[in-house]
Amino acid sequence: MRLPTLTEIKIRIERAALAFDAWVNAGLYDSGRSTGAAYERFQRVMSRFAVHGWKRFALDLTSEAVTLGAGGAVLLLAFAQPAFQLTSDNWLKQQDLAVTFLDRYGTEVGRRGIKHDDSLKLDEFPDIMIKALVSTEDRRFYEHWGIDPIGTLRALVNNSRGGGGTQGGSSITQQLAKNLFLTNERSLERKINEAFLALWLESHLTKNEILKLYLDRAYMGGGTFGAVAAADYYFGKPLKDISLAEAAMLAGLFKAPTKYAPHVNLPAARARAADVLHNMVEAGFVTEGQIQTALRNPATPVTRTRDITADYYLDWAFGEIKGMADAGKLRSDRVLTVKTPLDLAIQKRADDVVADILRKSGDAFDVDEAAMVILDPDGALRAMVGGADYGESQFNRATDALRQPGSSFKPYVYSAALASGLFKPETVVVDSPVCIGNWCPQNYGRSYAGRVPMWLAVAKSINTIPIKISIALGKAMGISHEARAAKAGRAKIIETAHRMGITSNLIDTVSMPIGSDEVTVIDQAAGYAVFANGGFKAKPYAAMEVKNSSGEVIYRHADEPPDRVLSPQVVADMNFMLNKVVEEGTGKRAQLEGVKVAGKSGTTNAYRDAWFVGYTGNYVGAVWFGNDDHTSTNKLTGGSLPAQLWHDVMEPAHQGIEIKGLPGLKDSPRAAQQQASGGPTAPIDPNASAYGKLSRRSFEVIGGLNGLFRTVERAPAGEARPDAGGGDKATQKTDRKPGDRAAGPPAQPREMAEGARSVGGRIELR
């Protein structure tokens, strides 16, 4: 058999290739013809459905509407999820808690919950009260489905005409949703949640149930919640006995209880009541003739002084009780009496000073809001101011507002530094430019101090040093790369802050050590309390004792062993340095005569936040000033109004009480004088102190008895006893000056080679 030649093989391959190409071309041609024929058949079928002219326009419009509607529905569902997460199967049962709060001396100071205002059924409410409310707050209440676009539009039109329009844009259901689930924070997120929750309430409750809950839950001024309590507070009578004029005055309180409260501004309250009466006529509920008597004889409230209220405090305390109930700590009881550490004298002083400072200096510094928290060193909540005006906004800026702390965060950095063993207060650090990547912090004065002891860096609030400390902490872990070392150091700082009491999420950024993360006022107070109590965690609490409706004690604040978070030496060193801040640094306005004070100021970028957090052996106080919309103030710093507020509240709070020292510091002059005399040296001022309910002579007698008891309890001669500050024993040297620490460091700092090396327990940063 003859084998084909190469030429023959080549010819055969070419022929096969030509045949394959012809097959492919024929297949594509046939497929194209088949596809074309199928498309023509499809067009003939679809042409039967073709529309033209206005029908085509309507079809296109409908198609677009369906597409956009589907997308909108998905978007609305996403927005609704946060709102619906606030609800639960037992949400209404949770609101049934009825809590009576007592101050530290057992005096009733307020109530929270629904049951205490639930003495009347809705059909027992006077008809004029319901008509006055509906005509003013939500005229179409029984017609809309939770949100009233028509009512909102009408309110906008009326308000645009001027003359103090009296109609609001939110429906009663929306207002109830805010009262039950949300805060008064002015934000788009809150308004979106409010709208969805209003729809949810409409689907779960009847109109009358919604109205009843609103009448029971709304804040009515003067510390009262609900129309039943308000009628008794303002007019001294049951709600069912009120007149038309009184019903109109009460209905005018729902939207602006502080502005129109009759015991605060009677002319404004009567003008508002007149508007309500005219609204009732416009709504067709009454005639013009029926309101004439009420207009000629407006309501007159009973004589009542401006009672001390602690509404922000009680709101937070009620939240604590609800949390305890949810956790099963209060059994199944729903009617409770709670004894709190609240001190009404300190609370009133804090309220008054905040209002006075904002009134006198708010415009000059372009600042509208302030908050303050005062704790005992163990975390007991003595007083709380959550904003400038509770009636205008129940949003608690002391517990719920996250704000940048600025330099008031630095004590957590220095605590971590001291705890590492690499630093001491007299360690030489170098204030000079430092950068991490392309970020380079600047000091407040845009200058550098050079070589300074660390305590002076704290007192002068130098910004570069906390950044260098974060780098040094990381390098001490064996990390040589500077940026990675800084990151490791920041992790240690975050851990320290959380252990001391900061509960907010601290984001790891290069600027975190100088206070760029956000914290709350109450967390700041809790964190600094660790310094005041000797190094133990101090979780804020308002429930000292809880009793059920039978008077049985079902809860006492746990006397568990405290959790130590800082060593005594670190606490002593921090108290030494933070005392220098007040005596020689940015916190001089917080000084108290004869009392050792320690603390730290803080001011953020663009002057948006101003802080002062300070403490003595008796109290811890955290103060914040700023604006809700985060706009800048007029160069307000933490060492100005915040430190002044702290001083003005704490000065009378320390009168007539035993002055306790700070761990690691020698007793203050006043404390030493008290120890020598056997008790407080001055009678308590009834107008300023926490015990202002007895006569001055009574306080003098009590003070004498206290001194007698202390004399009896005094240890035998020669026996060592702890000093008042909880520091070293009486064997310590007594030739130090009042400002010296109990365990003072060497007078001269040890210096060392450049870098972040540890030498003899000290470190120098450059």
C-alpha positions in Angstrom: 0.0 0.0 0.0 1.4 3.3 -1.1 1.7 6.0 1.6 0.4 9.5 0.6 3.0 12.0 -0.1 3.3 15.3 1.8 1.7 17.1 -1.1 -1.3 14.8 -1.0 -1.7 15.2 2.7 -1.6 18.9 2.4 -4.3 18.9 -0.3 -6.5 16.7 1.8 -6.2 19.0 4.9 -7.0 22.0 2.7 -10.1 20.3 1.4 -11.2 19.2 4.9 -10.8 22.8 6.1 -12.8 24.2 3.1 -15.5 21.6 3.8 -15.6 22.6 7.6 -15.7 26.3 6.6 -18.5 25.7 4.2 -20.4 23.8 6.9 -20.0 26.6 9.4 -21.1 29.2 6.9 -24.1 27.3 5.9 -25.1 26.7 9.5 -24.8 30.3 10.4 -26.7 31.3 7.3 -29.5 28.8 8.1 -29.6 30.0 11.8 -29.8 33.6 10.7 -32.7 32.9 8.4 -34.5 30.9 11.0 -33.9 33.6 13.7 -35.1 36.3 11.3 -38.2 34.3 10.4 -38.9 33.7 14.1 -38.5 37.4 14.9 -40.9 38.3 12.1 -43.4 35.9 13.5 -42.9 37.4 17.0 -43.4 40.9 15.6 -46.6 39.9 13.8 -47.9 38.5 17.1 -46.8 41.4 19.2 -48.1 44.0 16.7 -51.6 43.0 17.9 -50.8 44.5 21.3 -49.1 47.6 20.0 -50.6 50.9 21.2 -50.0 54.4 20.0 -50.7 58.0 21.1 -52.0 58.6 24.5 -52.3 54.9 25.2 -48.5 54.4 24.6 -47.8 57.3 27.0 -50.0 55.8 29.7 -48.5 52.4 29.3 -44.9 53.8 29.6 -45.9 55.9 32.6 -47.5 52.8 34.4 -44.4 50.7 33.6 -42.1 53.3 35.1 -44.3 53.7 38.2 -44.3 50.0 38.8 -40.5 49.9 38.5 -40.0 52.9 40.8 -42.7 51.6 43.2 -40.9 48.3 43.6 -37.6 50.0 44.3 -39.3 52.4 46.7 -41.0 49.5 48.5 -37.6 47.8 49.0 -36.1 51.1 50.3 -39.0 51.7 52.7 -38.6 48.2 54.0 -35.0 48.9 54.7 -35.8 52.1 56.5 -38.6 50.4 58.5 -36.4 47.7 60.0 -34.7 49.9 62.7 -38.1 51.2 63.8 -39.7 47.8 64.0 -36.8 46.5 66.0 -37.8 48.8 68.8 -41.1 46.9 69.2 -41.6 43.5 70.8 -44.4 41.1 71.7 -44.6 42.5 75.2 -43.9 46.2 74.4 -47.1 47.4 76.0 -46.6 45.3 79.1 -43.2 46.8 79.6 -44.8 50.2 79.6 -47.1 49.1 82.5 -44.3 49.5 85.0 -45.4 52.0 87.7 -42.4 53.3 89.6 -42.3 55.7 92.5 -38.9 57.3 93.1 -37.6 58.4 96.4 -34.5 60.6 97.0 -31.7 59.5 99.3 -33.6 60.6 102.4 -36.8 58.7 101.5 -38.8 61.7 100.1 -40.9 61.0 97.0 -39.5 62.9 94.1 -41.4 61.7 91.1 -43.1 58.8 89.3 -42.7 57.1 85.9 -44.7 54.6 84.0 -48.4 54.5 83.0 -50.3 53.0 85.9 -50.0 56.0 88.1 -51.9 58.0 85.5 -54.3 55.3 84.6 -56.9 56.1 87.2 -59.5 57.1 84.6 -60.8 55.1 81.7 -61.2 57.0 78.4 -65.0 57.2 78.7 -64.5 58.9 82.1 -62.4 61.7 80.6 -64.4 64.9 80.3 -65.6 65.4 76.7 -64.2 68.9 76.6 -60.7 67.7 77.4 -60.7 65.2 74.4 -62.2 67.8 72.1 -59.7 70.5 73.2 -56.8 68.0 72.5 -58.0 66.7 69.2 -58.9 70.2 67.8 -55.5 71.5 68.5 -53.1 68.6 68.1 -54.7 66.4 65.5 -58.1 67.5 64.1 -58.3 64.5 61.7 -57.2 61.9 64.3 -60.1 59.6 63.7 -59.8 59.8 59.9 -56.1 59.3 59.1 -54.0 56.1 59.3 -51.3 57.4 61.6 -49.8 60.0 59.3 -51.9 62.9 58.2 -50.6 64.6 55.0 -53.6 66.9 54.9 -53.2 67.9 58.5 -49.5 68.5 58.0 -50.1 70.6 54.9 -52.8 72.6 56.8 -50.4 73.2 59.6 -47.7 74.4 57.2 -50.1 76.9 55.6 -51.3 78.2 59.0 -47.9 78.6 60.4 -46.6 80.4 57.3 -49.2 83.0 57.8 -47.5 84.1 61.0 -49.3 85.2 64.2 -48.1 82.2 66.2 -50.0 79.4 64.5 -51.2 76.8 67.0 -51.3 73.6 64.9 -48.5 71.1 64.7 -47.5 68.8 61.8 -47.2 65.5 63.7 -50.3 63.4 64.4 -51.2 62.2 67.9 -50.1 58.7 66.8 -46.7 60.0 65.8 -46.3 61.9 69.1 -47.2 58.8 71.0 -44.7 56.7 69.0 -42.0 59.2 70.0 -43.1 59.1 73.7 -43.1 55.3 73.8 -40.1 54.4 71.7 -37.9 57.3 70.8 -36.3 60.5 72.1 -36.7 64.1 71.2 -33.5 64.1 69.2 -33.9 66.3 66.1 -32.7 64.1 63.3 -34.1 62.7 60.0 -33.6 59.1 61.3 -35.8 59.8 64.3 -38.6 61.3 62.1 -38.4 58.2 59.8 -38.6 55.9 62.7 -41.5 57.9 64.2 -43.5 57.6 60.9 -43.1 53.8 60.7 -43.9 53.4 64.4 -47.0 55.4 64.0 -48.2 53.1 61.2 -47.3 50.1 63.4 -49.3 51.5 66.4 -52.3 52.1 64.1 -52.2 48.5 63.1 -52.0 47.2 66.6 -54.2 49.5 68.6 -57.6 51.1 68.2 -57.9 54.9 67.9 -59.3 55.1 71.5 -56.4 53.1 72.8 -53.9 55.3 71.1 -55.7 58.4 72.5 -55.7 57.0 76.0 -52.0 56.2 75.9 -51.2 59.6 74.7 -53.3 61.3 77.4 -51.5 59.2 80.0 -47.9 59.5 78.7 -47.5 63.1 77.5 -45.2 65.4 79.5 -47.3 68.3 80.8 -44.7 70.4 82.6 -43.8 70.7 86.3 -42.6 67.2 86.4 -46.1 65.8 85.6 -46.9 63.2 83.0 -50.5 62.7 81.7 -53.6 64.8 81.9 -54.8 63.3 85.2 -51.6 64.3 87.0 -51.5 67.7 85.3 -55.1 68.6 86.4 -54.2 67.8 90.0 -50.9 69.7 89.8 -52.1 72.9 88.1 -55.7 73.1 89.4 -55.8 70.9 92.5 -58.8 68.9 91.3 -59.6 65.6 89.5 -59.5 65.8 85.7 -63.2 64.9 85.4 -64.1 68.1 87.3 -62.2 70.7 85.2 -63.9 73.5 83.4 -63.8 74.4 79.7 -61.2 77.1 80.4 -59.0 74.7 82.3 -59.3 72.0 79.7 -58.2 74.5 77.1 -55.2 75.4 79.2 -54.2 71.8 79.7 -54.6 71.0 76.0 -52.2 73.9 75.2 -49.4 72.2 77.2 -49.0 69.1 75.0 -46.6 70.6 72.5 -44.8 73.1 74.6 -45.2 72.3 78.3 -42.5 74.5 79.6 -43.3 77.5 77.5 -47.0 77.5 78.3 -46.9 76.1 81.9 -49.2 78.4 83.9 -47.0 78.3 87.0 -44.1 79.6 84.8 -45.8 82.0 82.5 -49.5 82.6 83.2 -50.1 85.2 80.4 -48.6 82.9 77.8 -50.7 80.0 79.1 -53.9 82.0 78.9 -53.1 83.2 75.4 -52.4 79.6 74.3 -55.7 78.5 75.9 -57.6 81.1 73.9 -56.1 79.7 70.7 -57.2 76.2 71.8 -60.8 77.5 72.3 -60.9 79.1 68.9 -59.6 75.8 67.4 -62.5 74.0 69.0 -64.9 76.4 67.3 -63.1 75.9 63.9 -63.3 72.1 64.4 -67.1 72.4 65.0 -66.9 71.0 68.6 -68.3 74.0 70.3 -70.0 77.3 69.2 -68.6 80.8 69.4 -71.1 81.6 72.2 -70.0 78.6 74.3 -66.4 79.8 74.6 -67.2 83.4 75.5 -67.5 82.6 79.2 -64.2 80.7 79.2 -62.5 83.6 77.3 -63.9 86.2 79.8 -62.9 84.0 82.8 -59.6 82.2 82.0 -58.3 79.4 84.1 -56.3 80.3 87.2 -53.9 77.7 88.5 -53.4 77.0 92.2 -50.5 78.8 93.8 -47.5 76.6 93.5 -43.8 77.4 93.8 -41.3 76.2 91.2 -40.8 72.7 92.6 -37.4 71.0 92.2 -37.7 68.4 89.5 -35.2 65.8 88.4 -36.8 64.7 85.2 -33.6 63.7 83.3 -32.5 61.8 86.4 -35.8 60.0 86.7 -36.0 59.1 83.0 -32.5 57.4 83.3 -33.4 55.8 86.5 -36.7 54.4 85.0 -34.6 53.0 82.1 -32.4 51.3 84.7 -35.4 49.8 86.4 -36.9 48.6 83.1 -33.6 46.9 82.3 -33.6 45.2 85.7 -37.2 44.1 85.2 -36.3 42.6 81.8 -33.4 40.8 83.3 -35.7 39.2 85.9 -34.1 40.9 88.9 -37.4 42.3 90.1 -39.5 39.1 89.9 -42.8 39.8 88.3 -43.7 42.9 90.2 -44.9 45.9 88.2 -45.7 48.4 90.9 -42.4 49.5 92.5 -40.9 52.0 94.9 -37.2 52.8 94.3 -34.9 54.6 96.7 -32.2 56.5 94.8 -29.0 58.4 95.7 -30.6 61.6 94.3 -29.7 64.7 96.3 -32.3 67.3 95.5 -30.1 70.2 96.9 -27.3 69.4 94.5 -29.8 68.7 91.7 -31.4 72.1 92.2 -28.1 73.8 92.3 -27.0 72.1 89.1 -30.2 73.0 87.3 -30.0 76.6 88.4 -26.4 77.1 87.6 -26.8 75.5 84.1 -29.7 77.8 83.4 -28.0 80.9 84.7 -24.8 80.3 82.7 -26.6 79.6 79.5 -28.8 82.7 80.0 -25.8 85.0 80.7 -23.1 83.6 78.5 -24.9 81.4 75.9 -25.2 84.1 73.3 -21.7 85.3 73.8 -20.2 81.8 73.2 -22.9 80.7 70.7 -23.7 77.7 72.9 -27.3 76.4 73.5 -26.9 73.2 75.5 -25.1 71.8 78.5 -25.1 68.5 80.5 -23.8 67.5 83.9 -23.5 64.3 85.9 -22.5 64.1 89.5 -21.6 60.7 91.1 -20.4 59.5 94.4 -17.0 57.8 93.9 -18.7 54.4 94.0 -21.0 55.3 91.1 -24.1 56.4 93.0 -25.9 59.0 90.9 -26.3 62.2 92.9 -27.6 64.6 90.2 -28.1 64.8 86.5 -28.7 67.6 84.0 -29.5 66.3 80.6 -30.1 69.6 78.8 -31.1 73.2 79.0 -34.8 72.6 79.2 -36.5 69.3 79.8 -39.9 70.7 78.7 -38.5 71.7 75.3 -36.5 68.5 74.8 -36.5 65.3 76.8 -33.4 64.1 74.9 -30.8 63.3 77.6 -27.5 64.7 76.5 -25.8 63.3 79.7 -26.5 59.7 78.8 -27.5 59.4 75.1 -25.4 62.1 73.3 -22.1 60.8 71.9 -19.6 63.7 71.8 -15.9 64.0 71.2 -14.2 64.5 74.6 -11.0 66.2 73.4 -8.3 66.4 76.0 -10.6 65.1 78.7 -9.9 61.7 77.2 -6.1 61.9 77.9 -6.3 60.6 81.5 -7.1 57.1 80.0 -3.9 57.4 77.9 -1.8 58.4 80.9 -3.4 55.7 83.0 -2.3 53.1 80.4 1.2 54.7 80.3 1.6 54.5 84.1 0.2 51.0 84.2 2.8 49.8 81.7 5.6 50.6 84.2 7.5 52.6 81.6 6.4 56.1 82.8 6.3 58.1 86.0 4.8 61.6 86.5 8.3 63.1 86.4 9.5 61.2 83.3 11.0 63.6 80.9 9.0 63.8 77.6 9.7 66.0 74.7 7.0 68.1 73.1 8.1 68.2 69.5 6.5 67.5 66.1 5.3 63.9 65.6 3.6 62.3 62.6 1.9 59.0 61.9 1.7 58.7 58.2 0.6 62.1 56.9 -1.2 63.1 60.1 0.6 65.4 62.5 -1.2 66.7 65.6 -0.9 70.3 66.7 -0.9 71.8 70.2 -3.5 74.4 71.1 -1.0 77.3 70.9 0.7 76.0 67.7 4.0 75.8 69.6 6.2 73.2 71.3 7.5 73.2 74.9 10.4 70.9 74.4 11.6 68.8 77.3 9.1 68.7 80.1 8.1 66.3 82.9 5.0 64.3 82.1 3.0 65.9 84.8 3.5 69.2 83.2 2.4 67.8 79.8 -0.8 66.7 81.5 -1.3 70.1 83.2 -0.7 72.0 80.0 -2.7 69.5 77.9 0.0 69.0 75.3 -1.3 67.1 72.3 1.9 65.5 71.0 2.7 63.6 74.1 -0.3 61.2 74.1 0.6 60.3 70.5 4.2 59.6 71.5 3.0 57.5 74.4 0.9 55.4 72.1 4.0 54.7 70.0 6.1 54.0 73.0 3.6 51.5 74.4 3.7 49.6 71.1 7.5 49.6 70.9 7.6 48.2 74.5 5.8 45.2 73.0 8.7 44.7 70.6 7.1 46.4 67.6 9.7 48.5 65.8 7.6 49.9 62.9 6.3 53.2 64.2 2.8 53.1 62.7 2.2 49.5 63.8 3.6 50.3 67.3 1.2 53.2 67.6 -1.7 51.0 66.6 -0.7 48.4 69.3 -0.4 51.2 71.8 -3.8 52.6 71.0 -5.3 49.1 71.5 -3.9 49.2 75.0 -5.4 52.6 75.6 -8.8 51.5 74.4 -8.7 48.5 76.7 -7.8 50.7 79.6 -10.7 53.2 78.9 -13.2 50.4 78.6 -12.1 48.8 81.8 -12.4 52.1 83.6 -16.0 52.7 82.5 -16.3 53.9 78.9 -19.1 51.9 77.3 -19.2 53.5 73.8 -17.4 51.9 70.9 -13.9 53.5 70.6 -12.8 53.5 67.0 -9.1 53.0 66.5 -7.9 56.1 64.6 -4.5 57.9 64.9 -6.2 60.8 66.7 -8.0 58.7 69.2 -5.4 59.3 72.0 -6.2 63.1 72.0 -10.0 62.6 72.1 -11.4 62.2 68.6 -13.7 59.3 69.5 -17.1 59.8 71.0 -18.2 59.2 74.6 -21.1 60.2 76.9 -21.0 62.5 79.9 -22.1 59.8 82.3 -19.3 57.5 81.0 -16.7 60.2 81.6 -17.9 60.6 85.2 -17.7 56.9 85.7 -14.2 56.7 84.3 -12.8 59.5 86.5 -14.5 58.0 89.5 -11.8 55.3 89.4 -9.3 57.9 90.3 -11.5 59.2 93.2 -12.2 55.8 94.8 -8.7 54.4 94.7 -8.8 52.4 91.5 -12.1 50.5 91.4 -14.6 50.4 88.6 -17.6 52.6 89.4 -20.6 51.7 87.3 -23.3 54.5 87.7 -26.5 53.4 89.4 -29.7 55.0 90.6 -31.4 52.1 92.3 -30.2 51.7 95.9 -33.2 49.7 97.0 -36.4 48.5 95.3 -39.6 47.5 97.1 -42.7 46.0 95.6 -46.3 47.1 96.2 -46.4 45.2 99.5 -43.4 47.0 100.8 -41.1 44.0 100.6 -37.5 44.8 99.6 -36.8 42.8 96.4 -33.5 44.4 95.4 -30.6 46.1 97.0 -27.6 47.5 95.2 -25.1 44.6 95.3 -22.4 44.9 97.9 -20.1 42.7 95.7 -16.3 43.0 96.0 -15.3 46.0 93.8 -13.4 45.3 90.6 -10.0 46.8 90.8 -9.0 48.3 87.4 -6.0 50.5 88.4 -3.3 49.9 91.0 -3.0 52.2 94.0 0.3 53.6 92.7 -1.2 54.4 89.3 -4.1 56.1 91.0 -1.8 58.1 93.2 0.3 59.2 90.2 -2.8 60.2 88.2 -4.3 62.1 91.2 -1.0 64.0 91.5 -1.0 64.9 87.8 -4.7 65.8 87.5 -4.5 67.8 90.7 -1.8 69.8 88.9 -4.2 70.5 86.1 -6.5 72.3 88.5 -3.8 74.0 90.5 -1.4 75.0 87.8 -3.0 74.1 84.4 -6.2 74.5 82.4 -8.6 73.8 85.2 -7.9 76.6 87.6 -11.5 77.8 87.6 -12.6 74.6 89.2 -10.5 75.1 92.4 -12.4 74.8 95.7 -11.2 76.6 98.7 -9.5 74.2 101.1 -10.4 71.1 99.1 -8.1 69.0 96.9 -9.6 69.0 93.4 -8.3 67.0 90.4 -9.7 66.9 86.8 -9.1 67.6 83.2 -10.6 70.0 80.6 -11.3 69.2 77.0 -11.9 71.2 73.9 -12.5 69.7 70.4 -11.8 70.8 66.9 -13.7 73.9 65.8 -14.8 74.4 69.4 -17.7 72.1 68.9 -17.5 70.5 72.4 -16.2 71.9 75.7 -15.6 69.6 78.7 -14.5 69.6 82.3 -14.4 66.4 84.3 -13.3 66.8 87.9 -13.5 65.1 91.3 -12.7 65.3 94.9 -12.8 62.6 97.5 -16.5 63.2 97.9 -17.9 63.8 94.4 -17.2 63.2 90.7 -18.6 65.7 88.2 -18.6 65.6 84.4 -19.7 68.7 82.5 -20.2 69.2 78.7 -21.2 72.3 76.7 -22.1 72.3 73.0 -24.9 72.5 70.4 -27.2 69.7 69.3 -26.5 70.3 65.6 -22.7 70.1 66.2 -22.2 73.7 65.1 -19.1 75.4 66.5 -19.3 77.6 69.6 -17.6 81.0 69.8 -14.2 79.7 71.0 -15.6 78.0 74.1 -13.0 76.0 75.9 -13.3 73.4 78.7 -11.4 75.6 81.1 -14.0 78.4 80.9 -17.7 77.8 81.3 -17.5 74.0 82.0 -14.9 74.5 84.8 -16.9 77.4 86.1 -20.1 75.3 86.2 -18.3 72.5 88.0 -17.0 75.0 90.6 -20.3 76.7 91.2 -22.1 73.4 91.8 -19.4 71.7 93.8 -18.6 74.6 96.1 -21.9 74.5 98.1 -22.0 70.7 97.8 -18.8 70.5 99.9 -20.1 72.8 102.6 -20.8 71.2 106.0 -19.8 67.7 105.1 -16.8 65.6 106.0 -14.1 66.4 103.4 -12.5 63.2 102.1 -9.0 63.3 100.6 -7.9 61.9 97.3 -5.9 58.6 97.3 -2.2 59.4 97.1 -2.5 63.1 98.0 -2.0 64.6 101.4 -5.3 65.8 103.1 -6.6 69.2 102.0 -6.4 72.0 104.6 -10.2 71.7 105.3 -10.0 68.0 105.8 -7.0 68.4 108.2 -8.9 71.0 110.1 -11.9 68.7 110.4 -9.7 65.9 111.7 -8.2 68.1 114.3 -11.6 69.4 115.5 -13.5 66.1 115.2 -16.0 67.0 112.5 -17.1 69.6 109.9 -15.9 73.1 111.0 -18.8 75.1 109.6 -22.5 74.6 109.9 -24.3 73.5 106.7 -25.9 76.3 104.7 -29.6 75.3 104.4 -29.8 77.1 101.1 -26.8 75.4 99.5 -26.0 72.0 101.1 -27.5 68.6 100.6 -29.2 68.7 103.9 -31.1 71.9 103.8 -34.4 70.8 105.4 -33.5 71.6 109.1 -32.9 74.8 110.9 -29.4 76.2 111.2 -29.4 75.5 114.9 -30.4 71.9 114.2 -27.4 71.5 112.0 -25.1 72.9 114.7 -26.4 70.4 117.2 -26.1 67.5 114.7 -22.5 68.7 113.9 -21.7 68.6 117.6 -23.1 65.1 118.1 -21.1 64.0 115.0 -17.9 65.4 116.5 -18.7 63.6 119.8 -19.2 60.3 118.0 -15.9 60.7 116.1 -14.1 61.4 119.3 -15.4 58.2 120.9 -14.4 56.2 117.7 -11.0 57.7 117.5 -8.2 55.2 117.8 -6.0 55.0 120.9 -2.9 57.2 121.0 0.0 55.9 118.9 -2.2 53.6 116.8 -1.8 54.1 113.1 -5.0 54.8 111.2 -5.7 55.5 107.5 -5.8 59.1 106.5 -9.1 60.6 105.2 -8.0 60.2 101.6 -7.6 56.5 101.8 -3.9 56.8 101.2 -0.9 55.8 103.2 -0.9 55.2 106.9 -0.2 57.8 109.6 3.4 56.7 109.6 4.0 58.7 106.5 6.1 61.8 106.8 4.3 65.0 107.9 6.8 67.6 106.7 5.4 67.7 103.2 3.5 70.6 101.8 -0.3 70.3 101.4 0.1 69.6 97.7 2.6 66.8 98.1 1.7 63.2 97.3 1.7 60.6 100.0 4.4 58.6 98.2 6.2 61.4 96.5 8.7 60.8 93.6 12.3 62.0 93.6 12.6 65.7 93.1 14.9 65.4 90.1 13.8 63.3 87.0 16.1 60.7 85.6 17.0 61.3 82.0 18.0 58.7 79.5 19.1 58.2 76.0 16.9 59.3 73.1 14.2 56.8 72.1 11.5 54.8 73.8 13.8 52.7 76.0 13.0 51.9 79.6 15.7 52.9 82.1 15.1 52.3 85.8 11.3 52.2 85.3 11.3 55.5 83.5 11.1 56.5 79.9 11.9 59.6 77.9 10.1 60.4 74.7 11.6 62.5 71.9 
